[in-house]
C-alpha cells in the first residue's frame, strides 16, 4: 500500500520532474484521469518512467511495472492474461511507451499483442526521438530533424505506426495531439472500452529535444496538425475517420522555424521539406479517404 | 500412484499441470517444442485450466510469464538454447523483481555452429542471473524436480526463480516409466500460489521495478543473495518432505559409491546415469570409483559437495559446456573454489558438446586416468575427452581451388 506523502488532485502526483513545457505531462495526467483507479500500468525506461517514480517513491496512485525497453506490450499482455485467469475482465491494462520503445525496439512485441487480440490499451507518446537518453534519433524522428545521432538531419521519413496497427486490423487505433485534449480524452475512453487491443499514437512536443521555447508546446502541436506534419484520424472496426481535414495547409516554415532541430536547413532544404510534407499529407489522405469510402 | 510413459517434455508439462499453472506463454524451439504442444493440447482440451498465450518470441514469453506471476498467479514458460539466450535480459528482471517463476530448460548448445542437440552451454551461460538451477538425471527427476522447484522458489525465504534443466533429446525425447503422483497429493505438497512481497493489484497499488539509485541497489542485490543462500537449506527441507510424501529420495548432491572411492567424478544431468553404470562395472573389476551428482547447481552446493568429496585426493569434473576463455568449465571452477582449502588434484574434463553422446567408454577412460594419476603413474589427463584426433582440420576452407 502506498504511503501518501503529498495529496494530489488526480492520480499523478504534483511536481513530477518532467522538463518545463513537457508535452508528456499533459498526456500522462489526462490519460490516468480518464482511465481511473482500476488500471495497471506498464511503463518502460524512458521519459514516461518519470511518472512511475524513483527508488521507493512512486509518482502515481496506480499499480505499475517498469519492464525492459522492448517488452512493454508483452508485459501488459502477461498482466492481462493473469487478470483473465482470475476472472477479472474489468481492470484496464495500460502500456505507456515512447516512440523508441514502440516503433523501434518494441515493435515485435506490440505486433504480437495486436495479432493475438490481447485486450491491452497501448499509448505511444511520440516525442520523435530518444529524449530521455539525450535526443538520439528514432525511426519516428521526422525527415530532416537533427538529433544527436542524426546531426545533419534525418535522411528518411518516419515510420507510420498507425498504418502498422491498421495492417493488424485491431479494433481501435487513433492518432492524437496535445492541442486538443478533449479529442484525446475521448479517444482514451474509446480505447478503454474496446474489447481487444487498442492503440493511441500521440505526438508529444518536447522543448528539450526539439529545442524551442517551453511556452510554445501546445502551439507547436497545433501547428503540426495545421501544416500536415501530423494527421488526426481514427480506425475503428475497420472504418477510417479523419478528424480534421485541411483545405489549405499552413506553411511548414511556421512549424519548424521555432524549433532549433531544423535550424540547419537552408531555404532550399525548407522548400524541399515543404514539398515532402505536402506530398506525404496527400498520399496519406488519399489512402485514408479511400479507406473511408469517401472517394 | 499411477505409472505413465512420459518423455522429459511431457513430464515437465505434466508437472506444470499438476502445479496448476494458470498462465502459460511459450515459444516453440527444438527440442522443447513437444512441451509447448503438449501444454497447448492440455489447455485446449480443458485438462489444464490456464490461459495459453501463443507468443511471438522467447523474450516476450519470459516477459509475460513474469508479469503474470507478479499479477498473482502461478505462470509458466519453457525454452532451450538460443531461446534461453534471447530471454537473458528478462531473466534478471524476473529474479530482480523476485517473481518465483519455475521454468523447464531443455539443454541444447547455443549457435554457432548451429546445433539442435544436448549440451549445458545454454543454461550455464545464465548461471549468474539469479535463478536457481536444478539438473535432471532422468525423466522421473524432471517431474519430481519441477514440483520441488515450485516449493523452493516460492518459499518466502527464497523468492527466487528456478530453472529445471533436462538434457535435450537424451531426456526431452526419451520415453521412460514415470510415477506420476495423484493430484491431491501434489495439491497438498505444492499448494496454491500465494503472492508475497511485490505484486500488481489495483486494490493495493504499488509500482514495481522503478529506477533504483546507488543508495539502494547494493542492498536489493544483497536481498537476492540472501534468498539464494537460503535456497540450499530450504531445498533440503523440501526434499525431505518430498521423500516422506512421495517416497523418492532426491539429494542436492548425491554421492554414488563415493564413501570408499579412490577417485570421484563430479557430473550433472543425464550423463550421471551412464557414470553410475560405469561405477558399477569398474567396481566389479575391483576399481574403487564413485560419482558426485550435482542436482542443484545454483546456488552452488558448497557444503554438500565438500561433504561428498572430503578427503578425496584425485577428483575429476565433467563439464558439458566449453567454458571458453575461463580456466575451466563452470562446474570445475566452482568445484575448485569449494575445495580451495583441500589439497585435492582436481582434473577438468570437457565433453558431450552439441549432442555428442557421453559414452561408457568416455567415462571409463576418465576414471582410469584419474586412478593412474592417484597411483602416480600419470601426469597429464585428456581434458577434451571425446575430441577427434584431427580437430584443427575439420571444415578448413580449401584454398586456391
Interface residues (C-beta under 8 A of the other chain):
Chain A: X1 X2 X37 X38 X39 X40 X42 X45 X49 X52 X53 X54 X55 X56 X57 X58 X60 X61 X62 X63 X64 X65 X66 X67 X68 X70 X71 X73 X74 X75 X76 X77 X78 X79 X81 X82 X83 X84 X85 X86 X91 X108 X109 X111 X112 X115 X116 X118
Chain B: X22 X23 X25 X50 X51 X53 X54 X55 X56 X57 X59 X60 X63 X64 X65 X66 X67 X68 X69 X70 X71 X72 X73 X75 X89 X90 X93 X97 X200 X201 X202 X204 X205 X206 X207 X208 X209 X210 X211 X212 X213 X215 X216
